[in-house]
Amino acid sequence: MMWHPNGLSEGCVEPQITTAAASRPERNYKAAMKTGSSQVEFGDFQTPAGLAHSVCAYLARLGVAPATIIEPTCGVGAFLLESLAAFPRAEKALGFDINAEYVASCRQLILATGHQHRAQVTEADFFQADWQKLLDAASPPLLVIGNPPWVTNAALGAIGSSNLPVKTNFQGRKGLDAVTGKSNFDISEWMLLHFLEWLSGRQATLAMLCKTAVARKVLRHGWKQGLQIERAELHGINAVANFGASVDACLLVCFMQPGSHSCDCDVYESLDNSASQQRTIGYHDERLIADLELYQRRRELAGSSSYRWRSGVKHDCAKVMELSESPDGLMNGFGEVVEIEDEYLYPMLKSSDVAKQALAPPKRWMIVTQAEVGADTSAIETLAPQTWTYLSAHADRLDRRGSAIYRKQPRFSVFGVGAYTFSPWKVAISGFYKSLSFAVVGPHQGRPVVFDDTIYAIGCETEHEARLLHRLLMSDEAQEFYRSMIFWDAKRTITVELLAALSLDKLAATCDAVR
């Protein structure tokens, strides 16, 4: 990564390559690389020269032949230098970075390699530069290449950085998603989304190192918006070996061509010549598909269902609201023995419980203060005075819950509650574990079992109904359908959107599991 959020932001400065040449550019490059706290705080992972060479060599083998090369966050210039060597017919190579020291280092290296007649390095703030104007003036075909910062907007906000894109809901989040963390995004995601839009309609290639999850988001946006992408590729890279970062990362390559509208992307294990194609991902039926071949086989099962998946109860205060069984009675997260009425107390399971092969009886209990979202909680004081006293004793913690969803709500409110929460039988799955294993959950000690908000479930009135749904969901047909859309490297592999994509009604009409 070649960008620092606390650097200068004075706009473009005309390059002046006047410093002395380095005798060994590759050694100077390594010496210029920043390490340590800058990586943690700013996502500043300089690209190793060997990786930059492999990327550029691969693009050259594909026949990429740019007239103009652009590296928007060039740092000390790994990609700029390697692309100058790999594409000798390129008329101009333009590098930009907000960090003055990086710009100076990059200029030295370019001068040492003798490419100064066709390379320019400019000190510039990515978020202030007029990229549209620059692209309009550049001779096609274009190659936009690089390694934008691996850091989120939330991380930058936490350290007080002001070098951020203007705040807009560019992801199109709705409702609670925008206030419960889903609006967080990688800075590279913002950069790549916009460059993909700027390159649409031009003859160009976008080749960027990024997190694999970011690459998929960028592709999904481009496909959804109908951007003019001729084809795309993802190549896995070893982020631990190259950057010391434990994250799934890749090279994203998008070939842009006016009038093209492909919605598929071939996925490869690496950049190696012998690497075979693993699968094809794509955007079809308004869904991001993880395995297109598998999806085509089970595509007829997609659609709406008469059953609705729901998430568990959200309370954001586990030490108060969740109680564990102990020899002395129920105990909260502070080690206090809690004596309250049963009125608002329900046996509960967490993701780790539901993900087990054999479901054990609940050992935890949850205080559920409402039967539906927004319901008045003042009745607790009369119906269950001990419970009200307990909640009041911990009111400071409950009142300090950070999420905006609790604002202007009755005191001690929870979310993710409704009639479904109290269904006697449920079919449930963990959203945290990388498994498509569903569980049937029945009542415990005469009370319906509830879940925390890492679990998704369908409420059922009878055991027979729950067992039938379980057989459907564990069938080969359902499992293949879900696998066609699951990206196992995602932070949360199972989501309510994924689960809802399968029509249980269509499945029941065709599946042998119900016969």
N, C-alpha and C positions, 0 to 999 in steps of 0.2 A: 504494500500500500504506500502511496506516495502523496499523502495529504495530511495536513495537521489542522484540527479545528481551532487551535489557539494561535495560528500563524497570522501573517499579514493578509490584508484584504484590500490592497490599493489598486486593484484592477490590473490590466495588462501592461507590462513594461517591455519595450522593444529589446530583443536579445542582443547582448554585446559579448561575443566570445573572444575575450582578449587575454584570458589568463594563460599561464604557462602550461604546456602539454605535459601530461603524466607519462612516464616511461612505461608503466604497466597499467593500462586502463582497468583491467579486470581486478587487479589488486586494490586500486583506488576505489573501485566500485564497492568492494566488500568493506573497505574501511569506512565508507560513507554511510553504510547501512545502520539504521537506528535500531536499538534493541531495548529490552527491559520495559520500564514503565510506559514508554510511548506506545508499545504494542497493546498493553492492557487498557490504557486510557483512550487511545485514539484509533485503534484498529490499524496501526501503522506496521504492516508486514511487508518489508521490501522484497521484491521478487528475486530469487536467486538467478544468477546469470544462466546456469544450466537449464533451469525450467523455461526461462524466456527464450533460450535458443531452441529448445524442443518444440515450443508452441509455434515459433516463427517458421521452423523447418517443416512442421506439419502443414501449416497453411500454404507454404510454397509448394509442397508436394501435391496439394489439392488443386493447384493452379491459380491461387489468389495472386493477382498482379496489380497492386494499387498504384495509382498515380500520386495519391496523397496519403500519408500516414499521420494519424493523430493519436497522441497519448494524452488524455485529459488530466491524469494525475500521475505525472511521469516520475516523481521522486528523483533519484539519482540516475535514472535513465536506462534500466535494464532492457525493457522492451524497445525503447527508442533505438538503442545501439544495435540490438539483435535484428530488428526489422530493417535498419539501414543496410545491414550485411545480407540479409535474406532476400531483400527486394531491391536489387541494384538499379532497376529501371524506375523506381519511384522518383518523381520530380522533387518532392518536398516532404520532409518529416517535421511535424510540429509537436512540441512537448510543452505541457503546462503544469505548474505546481504552485501552491500557495507558500511553500517553504523556501525562503531565500537561500538557505544553505544548500538545500537539495538542488536548486536551480544552478547555483554556482558550480557544484560538483559535476552535474550533468554536462554543463558547458565545457568544463575541462576535459571530460572523457570524450566528448564529440570532437573537440579540437585535436585530441591525441590520435584519434582514428582517421582524421583527414576528411571527415564528412561535413565540415562546417559550411560548405558551399550549398548544401541542400537540406540543412537542418536548422531549426530555430527553437530555442527554449525560452519560454516566457513565464515570468512570475505573475500568477493570476489566481483569483478566487473562483473556484468552480461555480459557485452559486451567483456570482456577479457577472461572469463572462457571457457574452452574446453568442452562444453556440450556433444558433440558426444562421446568423450573419456570417460566421466563420465557415460553416459548411457550404453555404451558398457560394462563397468565394473560392472554395477549394475545387481543384480539378478532379473529376471522377476517373476511374473508380476509387472509392475511399476505403481505407482500412482504419477502423477505430479499435485500438488495442490497449490493453492495460490490466490493472489490478486495483480497482477502487477500494476504499477503506472498509474493513470488516468490523464495523461498530454500529450500534443502534442509536436512534434518535433519543431514546430514553437514557442511555448511558451518557450521551453528550449533555443532555439536560441535567443529569445528576451531578456532573462536574462543572456546571455553569457555563458550558460552551455556548457561544452565540453564532458559531459558524455552522448554521443549519439551513436547510431549505425553508422557504416560506411555508407556514403551517396551512395545509389544505388537506381535505379528506380525499387524497388522490387514490386511496384504495377502495373508496366507496363503501366504507363500513356503515352499518346501520344500527340503530338502537343501542342495546347494552354492549355490543361489540366494541363500540367506540370509547366506552368508559371502563371496561374491565380488562384492558391490556392488549386486546387484539389490534389496536391501532398503532402499536409499537412496530417499527420497521427498521431494517438495515439502511444505513446511508447509501450503500452501494445499490440497494434496490431502487431508491429514488433516482440515482444517477443513471442506472441502466434503463429503467423505464423511460426516462425522458430521452436518452440517446436513441433508443429503439424508435420512439415516435419521431424524432428529428431525422432519422435515417430512412424512415418509410417513404417510398416514392423515389428513392435515390439508388444508384448502383453502388452498393457498399457491402462491406463485411464488418460485423461486430464480433470481436474476439476478446472475451474478458474472463479473468479468473475471479471466482466468487464462491460463496457458500452454495451448495447444491440446492438447498431450499430456496435461496434467493433466485437462482437461475430459473427454477420452476415458476416462481411468482412472476418473474419478468416475462417468461414465455406465455403464461396464462393471460397476462394483461395484453400482450401483443396479439395473441390469437383472438381473444375476446373482442378487442377493439378493431379487428380486421386489418391490422397493419400488414404492409406488403412484404411478407417474409417468404422467400422462395423455398428455403429449407433450413433446418437447424440441427445442431449436434451438441451432445454433452459428453465430455471426456473426463473421467474421474482422475483426480490428482491426489498424491499423498501429502496432505496438509501437515501431518506430524513431521515428516522428513524434510519438507521444504520450508515450513514456517514455525514448526514447534507448536502447532495449534491442533487440538483434538476436535476436529469438526469435519463433517463431510463436505468436501470442496470439489470443484470441477472447473474445466474450461468450457465456457458457453460460447458457441459459434453460431451466429445468425447470418445467413446469406440473404441480403436484401436485393430485390429486383422489382422495378415498377410493374404493377399489374399482377404480381404473384400473391397468392393467399393460402399457402400451405399451413396446416394446423398440426403437423407431426414433427417429432424430433427423435432422431436415432441416438441411443445411449450406448456408450462404449466404456469399458472398464478403465482404459488409460489412453495415452497418446501413442503407445507403442505400435509399431507397424503390424505386429502380429495380433493386436487386440481385436477380438471379434465383437460384432454387435450383440449386445445383451438383450435389448428389447427396443420397442418404439413406444414413446409416450406421446400424448396429444390432447387436443381439446375437441371433444365431440359431444353432441347432445347437451351442450352448455355445462360440461363436466370436464375436469382435468383427469385424464386417464393415465394410469401408471403402466399398464400393459395392454397395448391396443389389440394384439392378437387374442388375448384372453377375453377382453371386453367384447369383441365382435362375436365371440362364441356364446356369451350370456347376455347380449345386449337387450334381448326381448324381455328381460326381467326388470328393466329400469322403469320407474314410474312411481306414482303416488300410491299410498297404502291407507287402508282404513285404520291401521294402527299407527300411533305416533310415539316416536322415541322422545324421552324426556331426560334431562340431567337431574342429578341428585340435589340435595338441599345445600344452598350456599349461605354460610353464616359468617365466615371470615374471623372467627374467634374460637378456635378449637379448644383452647385451654379452659374456656368457660362453658361452651355449649356441648362438648363431648365428654362423657364420663366413662371410666373404665371400671370393670368389676375387680374388687380386691377382697381379701379376707375380712377387711373392716367395713366393707360396703362399697358403694359407688364413690369413685375418687376423680376429681377434676385434674387438669393439667398442672395445677400448682401443688398437688399432693394433699389437697383438702378433702376430707370425707364429706360427702354431700347427701343430706337427707331432704328429699323433696317428694311431692305427690307424683302419682303415676299419670296424671291427667295430660301432661304435655311431654311425657317421656316415652321414647320409642327405641327399640333395639336397632342398632345400625351396623352396616358393613362398609369397609373402605375398599379401595382398589386392590390392595394386597390380599384381602379376604376373598373377593370375587374371582381373582385371577388364579387361585389355587385349584389344583385338580379336584380335590375333595373339599366341598364347602362345609366349614365347621360352624357350629352354633355361634351366634354373635356374643362377643365379650364386651362390647361397648354399647353405650346408649347415648342418644342425642335428644336435646331439648328442642322441640319444634314448636315455636310460639304462635304459629298461625296456620290456619287450614287453607288459606289462599293468600296470594301476594296482596299486600296493602290492607289486610284485615286488621281491625282494631285489636290491640293487645291489652287494653286496660282491664278486660274481664279476668285476666290471669290473677290479678290482685284479690278478687273475690273467690274465684273457682279454685285457685291453688295458691294460697297465701305464702306457703313456704317457698314455692318456686319463684314467686314475685320478690320475696325477700332476698333469695339467692341472686337473682338477676340484678336487683338493685344494688347489692353489695359489690357487684362487678360492673356497675353501670359505666364507670369511667372508661373501662376497656371497650365495652360494647359501643359506647357513644363516640369513641375515637376511631372506629373502623374507617379505614381510608377511602374505600370505594364510594364513588358518587351515587351509587344506586341506593344507599341508605339515607341520603339526604331527603328531608321532607317526608319521611316514612314514619309510621308509628314506632314508638320506642321498642327496642329489642327485636326489630323486624328481621326476617330471613327472606331468602329468595329461592326460587325453584320449588315452590310448593303449590299443590292443587289437589283435586280429588285423586289423581293418579298416585300421589305420594303415599296415600293411605290404602291403596289397593292391597288386598290380602296376599295375592300372588304376583310375582314379577319375573320377567326374563331380563337379565342384566349382563352387562359387559364392562370391563374396565377400560377407561380411555387412556391410561398411562402405560399399560403393558402391551408389548408387541406380540399380541396373540388374538386370534379370532375365536376365542373360546367363550361361549355364552353359558350362563348359569341360571338354573331355576331356583328362585328364592321364595319360600313360603313364610307364614307367620311364625313368630317365636313368642312363647308364653302368652299366647292369645292376642299379641299385638302385631300389626304389620311392620315389617322391617323397612327402614329407610336407609338412604345412601348419602355419602358426601358428594360434592359436585364434580368428582373425578369419574363418576360412574354414570352410564346411560342405561335406561330401563324402559320396558313397556309394562304397564299395569294390566293385570288380569284378575278376573273375579273368581276363577276356579283353578284348581290344580290341573285339571284336564286341558284347559285352554292354554295354560303356561307350558305344559309338556308338549303340546302340539306345536306351538310356536318355536319351542326349543329344537324340536326335530327338524322343522323347516330351516331354521337358521344354521344348523349344523350340517345340513345336506351338502353334497358336492356342488349342487347348482348355486346355492347361496354363497358358499365359501369361495368358489371361483369368481363369482360376480364381485364380491368385496375385494378379493385380492387384485382384481384388475384395476382397482382404483386406489389401492393403498401404497403409499410411499413409506417403506419401513424405516427409513432414516429420518422421518419427520419427528418433530418434538413430541407431538401427540398424534399417534398413528390412527386411532379410532376417534371419530368425531360424529356428532349428531347428524351433520350433513351427509357424511358417508353412509351411515346406517339408514337414513331416510331415503337414499337413492334407490334402494331395493323395494320393489312392490311385493309385499307379502301376499297380496291377493293373487297376483299373477303367478307367484311361486307356488302357492297352494293349488292352483289349477293345473300345474304341470309336474309338480314334484312327486317322486315316488315315496318320499318320507311320510306322506299323509295317507298313503294307501295301506 
